[in-house]
């Protein structure tokens, strides 16, 4: 099993994008393409970070670009967090001040 995985499923007219493991520039590029394709189709997005142990700034950049594009299109874009969400992920969002930029739900 790789150290990172991104899966996408669409149910009830909403995409669930699940990130597992550690994510950096390579997966940020893949994530960005997937988010862009979903948004181009007019699909609201929820990104599940509960199984994510690490993200770097390129991943945060891809999430932010997705959020901005969703806002421009009038589509929902939210992050799903939980007790299992890795501390480095939460910390990076807090340090950058982006924790208040994203709509988040705790599950």
N, C-alpha and C positions, 0 to 999 in steps of 0.2 A: 504494500500500500504506500502511495506517495505521501509526502508530508503535507500536501495541500490538495483540496478538491473543491470544485464549484459545481453545484447542480442547480438546474432550473426546472421548475414545474409550473404549469399554468392551470389554475382551478378557479372557478367562479369569477372569471374575467379579471383575475389578479395573478401576477407572477410572484412566485416565491423563489428567491435566489438564496441558496444555502452555501455559506463558506465554511469549510472545515480545515482545521490545521493552521499552518503558517502561510502567509501570503506576502509576496513582494512584487517587484517590477514585472516579472513574467506573467503572473496571475492577474496583476492589475490591468495589463493590456487585454487579456482575455475577458476579464470582468467588464471592462469599459465597452468592449465590442458587444457583449451580451446585453448590457443595460441599454446601450444605444439602439440595438435592434428591437428590443421589447418596447421601448418608448416610441420608436418610429411606427410601431404597430398600434400605438395608443393604449398600451397595457400598463395599469398602475403596478407598482413594484413594492414588495416588502423584502428586505435583505436580512436574513437570519444570521446573526453573528454569535449565536450561543455556543457553537462548536469551534469558534475561531480562537486560536491561542496567540497569534501575532499578526499584525499588519504593519507595513511600513508606509511612508508618506505617499508613495505612488498609488497605493490602494486607497488611501484616504482621498487622494486627488480624484481617482476614478469614481468613488462614491459621491464626492462633492459635485463633479461634473454631471453625474446622473441626477442628483438632486436639483441642480440648477436647470437642467433640461426638462425634467418633470415639472418643475414650477412654471417654466415658460409655456409648457403645453397644458397646464392645468390638471396634471395627473398626480396622484398620491405617490409618495416615495418615503418609505419609513424603514427604520432599523429596528430589528427585534433583538433585544438584549435579555439577559437573564443572569441568575446567580452563577451559571457555568461560563459566562462570557469571560474570556481571559483578561486578567488585570492589565496586561500591556495594551490591549485594545481599548479598554475604557480610559486608561491613563492618557493615551495618545489623543483621543477625542477631547478629553478635559484640558490637556496642556495647550492644544491648538485652539481651544475655545469653540470647537465645532460640536461639542455635546449639546449646545443650545441651538445650533443651526439645524440639526436633523430632528425630525419627529421620531421619537423612540417609543416603543412599547416594551414593557417588562413581562416576560412569560416564564 
